[in-house]
């Protein structure tokens, strides 16, 4: 019985020490280099809504510049990359993601290349059969 009490006390003390070290790391200011790196990483996954096929990192549009500033501000505030992306998604919709999620409203987007490939193969086979019959 005495050993289990000591084990519980040890686990509690270790947990408190771990949580305080994590909290201390979260309160540390983020270096400019880390902010720049994270902002570029997030920016490469977000679409410029003006240019449409460029990330906000690649685009020279003024809206893309504003979006980059917003991403940087959210990172400086302490948001994780996933939180920044979710914030941008809630602000601009799924279209802002360069890789939209597979969900009800994007099934056609994900299935369209396969549908077109199947139609092209069917057309090609039909044309081949016609040539062989004549």
Backbone as numpy.savetxt, mean C-alpha at the origin, in Angstrom:
# Nx Ny Nz CAx CAy CAz Cx Cy Cz
4.39 -23.98 43.93 3.56 -22.78 43.93 4.43 -21.53 43.93
5.49 -21.54 44.72 6.36 -20.36 44.80 7.01 -20.06 43.45
7.37 -21.12 42.71 8.03 -20.92 41.42 7.10 -20.27 40.42
5.84 -20.63 40.42 4.90 -20.05 39.47 4.66 -18.57 39.76
4.69 -18.19 41.03 4.54 -16.78 41.38 5.72 -15.98 40.85
6.93 -16.53 40.99 8.12 -15.83 40.50 8.10 -15.74 38.97
7.59 -16.77 38.32 7.51 -16.74 36.86 6.53 -15.65 36.41
5.41 -15.55 37.09 4.41 -14.52 36.75 5.00 -13.13 36.97
5.69 -12.94 38.09 6.31 -11.64 38.37 7.35 -11.31 37.30
8.16 -12.29 36.92 9.17 -12.07 35.89 8.53 -11.67 34.57
7.47 -12.38 34.17 6.79 -12.07 32.92 6.21 -10.67 32.95
5.60 -10.28 34.06 5.03 -8.94 34.18 6.10 -7.86 34.10
7.22 -8.06 34.81 8.30 -7.07 34.79 8.91 -6.99 33.39
9.11 -8.14 32.75 9.67 -8.14 31.39 8.72 -7.45 30.42
7.43 -7.69 30.55 6.44 -7.05 29.69 6.40 -5.55 29.86
6.49 -5.08 31.10 6.51 -3.64 31.37 7.77 -3.01 30.78
8.89 -3.67 30.95 10.15 -3.15 30.39 10.11 -3.08 28.88
9.54 -4.12 28.25 9.44 -4.14 26.80 8.50 -3.06 26.30
7.37 -2.89 26.95 6.42 -1.87 26.50 6.98 -0.47 26.70
7.74 -0.24 27.74 8.32 1.09 27.95 9.41 1.38 26.93
10.17 0.34 26.52 11.19 0.58 25.50 10.55 0.85 24.15
9.43 0.17 23.85 8.70 0.43 22.60 8.14 1.84 22.62
7.58 2.26 23.75 7.03 3.61 23.87 8.14 4.65 23.72
9.30 4.37 24.26 10.42 5.31 24.12 10.84 5.43 22.67
10.81 4.31 21.93 11.17 4.36 20.52 10.15 5.14 19.72
8.86 5.02 20.08 7.82 5.74 19.35 7.92 7.24 19.57
8.39 7.68 20.70 8.48 9.09 21.01 9.73 9.75 20.44
10.68 8.94 19.96 11.88 9.50 19.36 11.54 10.18 18.05
12.13 11.33 17.79 11.87 11.98 16.50 12.47 11.15 15.37
11.78 11.16 14.24 12.24 10.41 13.08 13.23 11.26 12.30
14.32 10.66 11.85 15.32 11.41 11.10 14.77 11.77 9.72
15.32 12.83 9.15 14.90 13.29 7.82 15.12 12.21 6.77
16.22 11.48 6.91 16.53 10.43 5.94 15.47 9.33 5.99
15.03 8.95 7.19 14.00 7.92 7.32 12.68 8.44 6.76
12.35 9.70 7.05 11.12 10.29 6.53 11.13 10.31 5.02
12.24 10.75 4.42 12.36 10.78 2.96 12.20 9.38 2.36
12.87 8.42 2.96 12.82 7.05 2.46 11.40 6.49 2.53
10.74 6.68 3.66 9.38 6.18 3.82 8.40 6.91 2.91
8.58 8.22 2.76 7.69 9.00 1.89 7.82 8.54 0.44
9.04 8.26 0.00 9.24 7.76 -1.37 8.64 6.37 -1.54
8.79 5.53 -0.53 8.23 4.18 -0.59 6.71 4.24 -0.71
6.08 5.06 0.12 4.62 5.21 0.06 4.22 5.85 -1.26
4.96 6.86 -1.69 4.65 7.57 -2.93 4.69 6.69 -4.15
5.55 5.66 -4.13 5.63 4.74 -5.28 4.41 3.83 -5.36
3.64 3.73 -4.29 2.45 2.86 -4.33 1.16 3.65 -4.54
1.28 4.98 -4.63 0.09 5.82 -4.82 0.09 6.41 -6.23
-1.07 6.39 -6.85 -1.24 6.88 -8.22 -1.52 8.39 -8.20
-0.91 9.09 -9.12 -1.26 10.49 -9.33 -2.63 10.50 -10.00
-3.60 11.14 -9.38 -4.96 11.10 -9.92 -5.11 11.98 -11.17
-4.11 12.80 -11.46 -4.14 13.61 -12.68 -3.47 12.84 -13.83
-2.30 12.28 -13.57 -1.54 11.58 -14.60 -2.06 10.17 -14.85
-2.63 9.55 -13.88 -3.30 8.26 -13.89 -2.40 7.05 -14.00
-1.34 7.07 -14.76 -0.48 5.89 -14.83 0.91 6.16 -14.28
1.04 7.17 -13.46 2.30 7.46 -12.81 2.06 7.51 -11.31
3.10 7.11 -10.57 3.01 7.25 -9.13 3.20 8.73 -8.79
2.86 9.11 -7.57 3.05 10.50 -7.19 4.53 10.85 -7.11
5.39 9.84 -6.99 6.84 10.08 -6.99 7.34 10.41 -8.38
6.72 9.86 -9.41 7.17 10.06 -10.79 6.54 11.29 -11.44
5.41 11.72 -10.93 4.63 12.78 -11.57 5.16 14.16 -11.23
5.06 15.06 -12.21 5.43 16.47 -12.01 4.21 17.35 -11.80
3.02 16.75 -11.77 1.79 17.52 -11.62 1.74 18.20 -10.24
1.12 19.35 -10.19 1.05 20.08 -8.92 0.25 19.31 -7.88
-0.77 18.58 -8.31 -1.54 17.76 -7.36 -0.66 16.66 -6.77
0.21 16.07 -7.58 1.12 15.04 -7.08 2.07 15.64 -6.05
2.52 16.87 -6.28 3.38 17.54 -5.29 2.64 17.73 -3.98
1.37 18.13 -4.07 0.56 18.29 -2.86 0.37 16.96 -2.15
0.17 15.90 -2.93 -0.01 14.58 -2.33 1.28 14.12 -1.65
2.44 14.41 -2.26 3.72 14.06 -1.63 3.90 14.80 -0.31
3.51 16.07 -0.29 3.60 16.85 0.95 2.69 16.28 2.03
1.50 15.86 1.63 0.55 15.27 2.57 1.09 13.96 3.13
1.67 13.12 2.27 2.27 11.86 2.71 3.38 12.13 3.71
4.23 13.08 3.39 5.34 13.42 4.28 4.83 13.93 5.62
3.81 14.78 5.60 3.26 15.32 6.84 2.68 14.22 7.71
2.00 13.25 7.10 1.42 12.14 7.86 2.53 11.28 8.48
3.62 11.08 7.76 4.74 10.31 8.30 5.40 11.06 9.45
5.58 12.37 9.27 6.17 13.17 10.35 5.28 13.16 11.59
3.99 13.07 11.38 3.04 13.02 12.49 3.16 11.71 13.27
3.71 10.68 12.61 3.90 9.41 13.29 3.10 8.25 12.72
2.39 8.48 11.61 1.62 7.41 10.99 2.56 6.36 10.38
2.14 5.12 10.40 2.88 4.07 9.71 2.59 4.19 8.21
3.37 3.47 7.40 3.15 3.50 5.96 1.74 3.04 5.62
1.28 1.97 6.27 -0.06 1.45 6.02 -1.12 2.47 6.40
-0.91 3.19 7.48 -1.88 4.22 7.90 -1.92 5.37 6.91
-0.77 5.75 6.37 -0.73 6.82 5.37 -1.47 6.39 4.11
-1.21 5.17 3.67 -1.88 4.67 2.47 -3.39 4.59 2.69
-3.80 4.13 3.85 -5.23 4.05 4.15 -5.86 5.44 4.22
-5.13 6.42 4.76 -5.63 7.79 4.79 -5.82 8.33 3.38
-4.84 8.11 2.52 -4.94 8.57 1.13 -6.07 7.85 0.40
-6.23 6.57 0.69 -7.31 5.79 0.08 -8.67 6.31 0.52
-8.79 6.66 1.80 -10.07 7.19 2.27 -10.34 8.58 1.70
-9.29 9.33 1.42 -9.45 10.68 0.86 -9.74 10.67 -0.64
-9.04 9.79 -1.39 -9.13 9.81 -2.85 -9.84 8.59 -3.43
-10.13 7.59 -2.63 -10.78 6.37 -3.13 -9.75 5.33 -3.56
-10.24 4.16 -3.98 -9.36 3.06 -4.39 -8.52 3.42 -5.61
-8.97 4.38 -6.40 -8.26 4.75 -7.62 -6.85 5.25 -7.33
-6.61 5.77 -6.13 -5.30 6.32 -5.81 -4.25 5.22 -5.62
-4.68 3.98 -5.45 -3.75 2.87 -5.28 -3.29 2.37 -6.63
-1.98 2.24 -6.82 -1.47 1.71 -8.09 -1.84 0.24 -8.25
-1.99 -0.48 -7.16 -2.44 -1.87 -7.19 -3.74 -1.96 -6.40
-4.87 -1.76 -7.08 -6.14 -1.77 -6.36 -6.43 -3.15 -5.77
-7.13 -3.20 -4.65 -7.43 -4.48 -4.02 -8.47 -5.27 -4.81
-8.45 -6.58 -4.65 -9.47 -7.42 -5.28 -10.69 -7.38 -4.36
-11.74 -6.76 -4.85 -12.99 -6.66 -4.10 -14.12 -6.53 -5.11
-15.33 -6.49 -4.63 -16.50 -6.50 -5.50 -16.47 -5.51 -6.63
-16.05 -4.29 -6.36 -16.07 -3.27 -7.40 -14.84 -3.29 -8.30
-13.89 -4.20 -8.07 -12.70 -4.29 -8.93 -12.55 -5.64 -9.61
-13.55 -6.52 -9.48 -13.46 -7.84 -10.13 -13.24 -7.70 -11.63
-13.98 -6.82 -12.25 -13.85 -6.65 -13.71 -12.44 -6.18 -14.06
-11.91 -5.27 -13.28 -10.56 -4.76 -13.51 -9.53 -5.89 -13.47
-9.65 -6.78 -12.50 -8.71 -7.88 -12.36 -8.98 -8.98 -13.38
-10.23 -9.20 -13.75 -10.58 -10.30 -14.66 -10.45 -9.93 -16.13
-10.53 -8.64 -16.45 -10.54 -8.20 -17.84 -9.37 -8.72 -18.67
-8.13 -8.69 -18.21 -7.04 -9.23 -19.04 -7.23 -10.71 -19.38
-7.72 -11.49 -18.42 -7.94 -12.91 -18.68 -9.11 -13.13 -19.64
-10.13 -12.32 -19.50 -11.28 -12.41 -20.41 -10.85 -12.07 -21.82
-10.09 -11.00 -21.98 -9.61 -10.60 -23.31 -8.69 -11.66 -23.91
-7.85 -12.27 -23.08 -6.97 -13.33 -23.56 -7.78 -14.53 -24.03
-8.80 -14.92 -23.25 -9.65 -16.04 -23.64 -10.39 -15.74 -24.94
-10.91 -14.52 -25.09 -11.60 -14.14 -26.33 -10.65 -14.15 -27.52
-9.44 -13.67 -27.33 -8.45 -13.66 -28.41 -8.08 -15.08 -28.81
-7.93 -15.96 -27.84 -7.61 -17.36 -28.15 -8.78 -18.02 -28.88
-10.00 -17.75 -28.46 -11.18 -18.33 -29.13 -11.26 -17.82 -30.56
-11.03 -16.54 -30.77 -11.06 -15.96 -32.12 -9.96 -16.60 -32.99
-8.77 -16.74 -32.43 -7.65 -17.33 -33.17 -7.96 -18.77 -33.55
-8.52 -19.55 -32.62 -8.86 -20.95 -32.91 -9.94 -21.03 -33.98
-10.91 -20.13 -33.91 -11.99 -20.10 -34.91 -11.43 -19.77 -36.29
-10.53 -18.81 -36.36 -9.91 -18.44 -37.64 -9.07 -19.59 -38.19
-8.38 -20.30 -37.33 -7.55 -21.43 -37.74 -8.42 -22.56 -38.29
-9.57 -22.82 -37.62 -10.50 -23.84 -38.09 -11.06 -23.48 -39.47
-11.40 -22.25 -39.68 -11.93 -21.81 -40.97 -10.91 -22.01 -42.08
-9.66 -21.73 -41.81 -8.62 -21.89 -42.83 -8.40 -23.36 -43.16
-8.48 -24.20 -42.14 -8.27 -25.64 -42.36 -9.45 -26.27 -43.11
-10.65 -25.72 -42.97 -11.82 -26.26 -43.66 -11.82 -25.93 -45.13
-11.17 -24.86 -45.54 -11.18 -24.47 -46.95 -10.02 -24.99 -47.72
